[in-house]
Amino acid sequence: KIYYYDNHLIPEHLDVKDLETHVTEYRNTEFSSTAATTFMAMYGDTEEIIVKNRRQALLGAYGSISDYAKNCGFLRKVNNIWDESSIQFQAFLLKQASRIIESDNLKRSIVNKLSVGILPSEIAEVDKAAREASREIDVAIPFIKKNAIKLGDVGIIYECPVASMGHNAYVTATMTDSRIGIAIKKMGETATLVLRKRKTEFIHLGDLANKIAKQLEPLADGEISGGGEMATAGISCPRRMVDNIIQTIDQMLATQ
């Protein structure tokens, strides 16, 4: 049995009805988190259910906080029941740690511990990684301040050596006073672009990335993809396409 829960914008080319024939259950909750959607699908979302299944509900809350869904209804219910500051603290530890943990085996180990009710702050690997990520941010900010550039409404930072691309993209947006920030890394003949928007922007970055990939697909010989959520998105493309993508993003922002 396959249960498919997601919170990303559905790409235009995806046939949802066809997808539903291949899975036991499919749910997409765009302005929530996958963790919260999973909890609601498995248990429900009444306060009584949340109280009864506290361990699992907290995992849904951590996901919502970490995945830019702080205004989702599920998180509001959890915050109304328990102490918000404690939940935020645990979620931010996980968020910081996830910026630098790349080992799938380590991720599985952490998930196993979370699933039996161990708090993020009690997991040594999470605490260590969160501390390291925080140190990296202190290095990244001066680098971005010195090297970020601005093109129209877009702030751009290339090859920042530390911290997550999502963090660096957001800081770039604020430091260049741009509507969105883009962190770019090139590896061989390919490039990865991570987009973050200012909190005052209502544009849907996942939709923007999807449209750009579709528009530039002929120029990229099909080797381009883009998508994501409202607050964050990514684009993968041939490295020769980076300038085209940045210019296209700025042009699209001008119309929205």
KAKAQUI-V805872 format. One record per helix or strand of 3 or more residues. SS is the DSSP state (2 for helix, 1 for strand). FROM is the first residue (numbers start at 0). TO is the last residue. If there is no record, write none. Layout:
# KAKAQUI-V805872
ss: <SS,SS>
from: <FROM,FROM>
to: <TO,TO>
This chain:
# KAKAQUI-V805872
ss: <1,2,1,2,2,2,2,2,2,2,2,1,1,2,1,1,2,1,1,2>
from: <2,15,24,33,46,53,72,83,103,119,123,148,153,164,179,189,204,224,231,238>
to: <5,19,27,41,51,65,80,97,114,121,146,150,157,174,186,196,215,227,237,253>
